[in-house]
Every structure is written in structure tokens, then in C-alpha cells.
Amino acid sequence: MEFTTQSAQNFALRYYVCLENGRDKLPEFYRPSSLISWNGRPMQSADLLSMIANFPPTKTKVDDYDCQSIMGSIANLLLMVSGSIRFADKKAHIFSYE
């Protein structure tokens, strides 16, 4: 259980630091074959990364996260993160990612 919690915390910290300050490192978080749903619209990871690259500066605040271990031949984790994100100087929006 400790491993799962620590892994979730490390992942969330790294991901949102990269989103704010190092978007060129975001491809490390996705497989080329990943299928992502963004606001209900399915897209490939390359399309998502292209879209994120064009975002204005962002500031995120992670309020909560939950992580579940998925058993199999390789250790997998399901991470759910919620918080708020602010684009440039606009009003913050609440987010929830799984």
C-alpha cells in the first residue's frame, strides 16, 4: 500500500510540474498508443500533447488524489487526480483526471 501511495504522489507532482514548467517532458508520461478522453472527446496521445503544447502558461493546484493498484504481470496503477487549473490570468477551473 505504501508503494502505491508514494507512486501516486510522485507521479502527480512530476506531471503537474512538467505541465507548468517543462511541457517538452510530457511525452514521457504517455505511450504512443494511448487513447485519451479530453472533455469527452477521444484522441491519441500525440494529439493531446500537441494541444497542450499550445496552452498558455498554467498554474495547477492538486487538491486530492487516489490510487488503486491493478494486478497483473506488470504492476499498474490507476491514478485519479482532482484540483484546479488556471490558464494565464483567467479564472481557475476545477479538473478531475483519471
N, C-alpha and C positions, 0 to 999 in steps of 0.2 A: 504494500500500500504506500509506503514511504517513497518508493521509486516512482510510482505513478504521480503522486502529488508533486514531487520535485521536478519531474519531467514536464508536467503541465506548466508549472511556474516558470521554468527556464524557457520553454518554447514561447509562451505568451510574452515574456519580457523581450526575448530576442526578436520576435516577429514585429512587435509594435515599435521597437527602437529602429529596426530596418525600415518600416513604413514611414517613419518620421524623418530619418536621417541617412538612410542608405538603401534606397529602393533598388539599386543595382544588385543587391544581395538577395532580393526576394525570390528569384528563381530557385534558390537553394531549398525553399520550403515547398516546392511543388514538383510533381512528376510531370513529364511532358504529356502523359496520357490522362492526367487528372481532369475530371469533369466537375465544374464548379457551378453553383447556382448563385447568381448575383441579383438580388431583388426579384427572385422568381424566374430569372432568365438564365437558362443553361448556357455555359460557354466553356471552351477549352482553357487550360491554364495560360497558354500563350496570349490569348485574347484578354484575359483578366490582367495579366502583367502589363500588357500594352496600355490598357485603360488606366491602371494605377500609375503608370509612369507619367501620365498626363494630368494627374491630380495636382491641385495647388498644394502648398505646404499644409501639412496636417498636424494636429495635436490630438493624441488619444489618451483616454483615461480608462483603464481596466477596473471595473467595479467588482467583478466576480468571475470565477472560472470553475468548471467542474470537469473532471477527467475520469473516464472509465477505461479499464484495461479490456482489450478484446483479445481473447486467447486464440492461438493458432500456432503454426510452425514458427512464425516470426512475431515478436512482441509488437503489438499495435495498440495505439491509444486513440480514443475518441475524446476530443477536447472541445468543450463549449465555453465560449468567452462572451461576456456582456460588458458594456460600458458606454462611453460616449466618444464621439469623434467630431472635431472641429476642422473645417476646411477654410484655410486662410483666416480672415477675420469674421467669418459668418457664425451664425448661431450653431451651437453644438447639437448633434443628432445622436440619439440612442441607437446602439447597434447590438446585435446578437449574432455570433458566428458559431458554427458547428463544424 
